Amino acid sequence: MQNKKLAWALLIILSIVWGSSFILMKRGLDAFGSDEVAALRISIAFLFLAPFLIKYYKIDLKKYLPGLILMGVFGNLIPAFLFTKAETQISSSLTGMLNALTPLFTVLVGLVWLKVKPKGAQIVGIIVGFIGATCLMVFDAGSNNSNNVLYGLLVLAATFFYAISISGIKKYLHDLNSITATVWAFCITGPIALIYLFGFTDFTLHLATLPMALPSLGYISILAIVGSALSVIAYNILIKNSGTVFASSCTYLIPIVAIGWGLFDGEMVNSYQILSIVVIILSVYLINRD
């Protein structure tokens, strides 16, 4: 019973934190380019977690390396760049709503990679979910439909990579301490992000010259430390205790939080999109049915 209460508490907290991450990305884009925001997010999370390596350095790297690469690269590095690039053209609320497809991709990856036999309701849920996603992109308020689809596909790609990471964590890191896994995953991707940030972007110039640079850096720091470093630790605990599908189901609540922040920030959300997200949430319910 205690584990169940912990699982639900983590699910709700993660939903609120990750639902807020899309508006934090948007605020980071006030001063920095999409690649700078993404690289900063990974770099700051790495710098925050690096001191923990002193305590959690002991690891069978040969055994856990495949899982750590999947978690670091597919669960954090690549999605960070895809999400911020998408938000240069589509709203934070739409990005958050499309993120709800993560459980659908989790099931698909499980079918193909882990050879999990699908249930009829799951197949229906996957089809219904992608119909809802298409409607979300097509009916975005006041935007160019071709841009919606193109940049919405970046979000879909990010959720697909999330699903690969989720399955990889369950397959390769199920017996590894969550803090250890997170620290090592960011130690793999963090140096890459730092090299890219200082070697291939105009981050230092923007930081020195743009008036919104410091506030944007503050928002990105919250995103990195709370939305990445600490949340990934919590998410790993959730996956190990409750399974991949339950863990990915925090996407039930993420869109609601993202929509709330988007409306607060003056973004438009129309009735067609609300109906579409209801359809996606229904699809997630179907794939999670016992």
C-alpha positions in Angstrom: 0.0 0.0 0.0 2.9 2.4 0.9 4.5 1.7 -2.5 1.2 2.4 -4.3 0.9 5.8 -2.4 4.4 6.7 -3.3 3.8 5.8 -7.0 0.8 8.0 -7.2 2.5 10.8 -5.4 5.5 10.7 -7.8 3.1 10.5 -10.8 1.3 13.7 -9.7 4.5 15.6 -8.9 6.1 14.6 -12.2 3.0 15.6 -14.1 3.0 19.1 -12.6 6.8 19.5 -13.1 6.9 18.2 -16.6 3.6 20.0 -17.5 5.4 23.2 -16.5 8.5 22.4 -18.5 7.0 23.6 -21.8 6.4 27.2 -20.6 9.9 27.2 -19.0 11.3 26.3 -22.5 9.3 29.1 -24.0 10.7 31.6 -21.5 14.2 30.3 -22.2 13.7 31.0 -25.9 13.1 34.7 -25.0 16.8 35.3 -25.1 18.5 32.1 -26.4 18.2 30.0 -29.5 16.5 26.6 -29.4 19.8 24.7 -29.5 21.2 26.9 -26.7 18.2 26.3 -24.5 18.6 22.5 -25.0 22.3 22.5 -24.5 22.0 24.6 -21.4 19.3 22.3 -20.0 21.5 19.2 -20.3 24.7 21.1 -19.2 23.2 22.6 -16.1 21.6 19.3 -15.1 25.0 17.6 -15.6 26.8 20.2 -13.5 24.2 19.9 -10.7 24.5 16.1 -10.6 28.3 15.7 -11.2 29.2 16.1 -7.5 27.0 13.0 -6.7 29.5 11.0 -8.8 31.8 11.0 -5.7 29.3 8.8 -3.9 27.8 6.9 -6.8 30.9 6.3 -9.0 31.0 2.5 -8.3 29.2 0.8 -11.2 29.6 -2.1 -13.6 29.9 0.1 -16.6 30.2 -2.8 -19.1 26.9 -4.2 -17.9 24.9 -0.9 -17.6 26.4 1.2 -20.5 23.8 0.3 -23.1 21.0 1.4 -20.7 22.8 4.5 -19.6 23.3 5.6 -23.2 19.7 5.0 -24.0 18.6 6.9 -21.0 21.0 9.8 -21.5 20.8 10.2 -25.3 17.3 9.1 -26.1 15.6 10.1 -22.8 17.2 13.5 -22.4 19.7 14.8 -25.0 17.8 14.4 -28.3 14.4 15.2 -26.9 15.7 18.4 -25.3 16.7 19.7 -28.8 13.6 18.5 -30.5 11.2 20.1 -28.0 12.9 23.5 -28.0 13.1 23.5 -31.8 9.4 22.7 -32.0 8.5 25.5 -29.7 10.1 28.1 -32.0 7.0 27.6 -34.3 4.2 26.0 -32.2 2.8 26.9 -28.8 4.0 25.5 -25.5 0.4 24.2 -24.8 0.3 22.3 -28.2 3.8 20.9 -27.4 2.6 19.7 -24.0 -0.6 18.2 -25.5 1.4 16.2 -28.1 3.7 14.9 -25.4 0.7 12.8 -24.3 1.6 10.4 -27.1 4.5 8.9 -25.0 2.4 6.0 -23.7 1.4 5.1 -27.2 5.0 4.9 -28.4 5.9 3.0 -25.2 3.5 0.3 -26.2 4.7 0.3 -29.8 8.3 0.0 -28.8 7.4 -2.8 -26.4 5.7 -4.6 -29.2 8.6 -4.4 -31.6 11.6 -4.4 -29.2 10.5 -6.4 -26.2 8.1 -8.6 -28.2 5.1 -7.8 -25.9 1.9 -9.3 -27.4 -0.6 -6.5 -28.0 -4.2 -6.5 -26.7 -7.1 -5.5 -28.9 -7.8 -2.4 -26.8 -4.1 -1.3 -27.1 -4.3 -1.5 -30.9 -7.5 0.6 -30.9 -5.9 3.0 -28.4 -2.9 3.5 -30.7 -5.0 4.2 -33.7 -7.3 6.6 -31.8 -4.3 8.4 -30.3 -2.7 9.1 -33.6 -6.0 10.4 -35.0 -6.2 12.8 -32.0 -2.6 13.9 -32.5 -3.3 14.7 -36.2 -6.3 16.8 -35.2 -4.3 18.6 -32.6 -1.8 19.7 -35.2 -4.3 20.6 -37.9 -6.6 22.6 -35.7 -4.1 24.6 -33.8 -5.5 28.1 -33.3 -4.2 31.0 -35.4 -1.2 29.2 -36.9 0.1 27.8 -40.2 -1.1 24.2 -40.5 2.0 23.1 -42.5 4.2 24.5 -39.7 2.0 22.8 -37.1 2.4 19.4 -38.7 6.2 19.8 -39.5 7.1 21.0 -36.0 4.5 18.8 -34.3 6.4 15.9 -35.9 9.5 17.0 -33.9 7.5 16.5 -30.7 6.3 13.1 -31.9 9.9 12.1 -32.6 10.8 13.3 -29.1 8.1 11.1 -27.5 9.2 8.2 -29.6 12.7 8.6 -28.2 11.3 8.9 -24.7 9.6 5.5 -25.3 12.9 3.9 -26.3 14.5 5.3 -23.1 11.7 4.0 -20.9 12.0 0.5 -22.3 15.8 0.7 -22.1 15.6 1.6 -18.4 13.3 -1.2 -17.7 15.4 -3.7 -19.7 19.0 -2.7 -18.8 18.8 -0.6 -15.6 16.1 -2.3 -13.5 18.6 -3.3 -10.8 20.6 -0.1 -10.8 20.0 2.6 -8.1 18.0 5.4 -9.6 20.4 8.2 -8.5 23.4 6.2 -9.8 21.7 5.7 -13.2 20.7 9.4 -13.5 24.1 10.7 -12.5 25.9 8.4 -15.0 23.4 9.1 -17.8 24.1 12.9 -17.5 27.8 12.3 -17.2 27.6 10.7 -20.6 25.5 13.5 -22.3 26.6 16.5 -20.2 30.1 16.9 -21.6 28.7 16.6 -25.1 26.2 19.4 -24.4 28.9 21.6 -22.8 31.2 21.3 -25.8 28.3 22.1 -28.1 27.2 25.0 -26.0 30.5 26.8 -25.8 32.0 25.6 -29.1 29.2 25.8 -31.5 26.6 28.4 -30.3 26.6 32.2 -29.5 25.5 31.5 -25.9 28.2 33.7 -24.3 27.5 36.6 -26.6 23.7 36.4 -25.9 24.4 36.1 -22.2 26.5 39.3 -22.2 24.4 41.4 -24.5 20.7 40.5 -24.3 18.6 42.1 -21.5 16.4 39.0 -21.1 19.4 36.7 -20.8 19.6 36.4 -17.0 15.9 35.8 -16.5 15.9 33.2 -19.3 18.9 31.5 -17.8 17.0 31.4 -14.5 14.0 29.7 -16.1 16.3 27.2 -17.9 18.1 26.4 -14.6 14.8 25.5 -13.0 14.0 23.4 -16.0 17.3 21.7 -15.9 17.6 21.0 -12.1 13.9 20.3 -11.3 12.5 19.3 -14.7 15.5 17.1 -15.7 17.9 16.1 -13.0 15.6 15.6 -10.0 12.6 14.5 -12.1 14.6 11.8 -14.0 15.6 10.3 -10.6 12.0 10.2 -9.5 10.9 8.8 -12.9 13.4 6.0 -12.7 12.0 5.1 -9.3 8.5 5.1 -10.7 9.4 2.9 -13.6 11.1 0.3 -11.4 8.3 0.2 -8.8 5.3 0.5 -11.1 6.3 -0.5 -14.6 6.8 1.4 -17.9 3.2 1.9 -18.9 2.1 3.3 -15.5 5.1 5.6 -15.4 4.5 7.0 -18.9 0.9 7.6 -17.9 1.8 10.8 -16.2 1.0 12.2 -19.6 -2.6 12.1 -18.5 -2.0 15.2 -16.5 0.9 16.9 -18.3 -1.4 18.3 -21.1 -3.7 19.8 -18.5 -0.9 21.6 -16.7 0.6 22.7 -20.1 -2.7 24.0 -21.3 -3.1 25.9 -18.0 0.3 27.6 -18.3 -0.4 28.3 -22.0 -3.7 30.1 -21.3 -2.0 32.0 -18.5 0.6 33.1 -21.0 -1.9 34.3 -23.5 -1.8 31.3 -25.9 -5.0 30.3 -27.8 -6.5 26.8 -27.3 -9.7 26.1 -29.2 -12.5 23.6 -28.7 -11.2 21.3 -31.4 -7.9 20.9 -29.6 -9.6 20.3 -26.3 -11.6 17.5 -28.0 -8.5 16.2 -29.6 -6.6 15.9 -26.3 -9.6 14.2 -24.7 -9.4 11.7 -27.6 -5.7 11.2 -26.9 -6.3 10.7 -23.1 -9.0 8.2 -24.0 -6.5 6.3 -26.2 -4.0 6.3 -23.3 -6.7 4.8 -21.1 -7.4 2.1 -23.7 -3.7 1.0 -23.9 -3.5 0.9 -20.1 -6.5 -1.3 -19.7 -5.8 -4.7 -18.0 
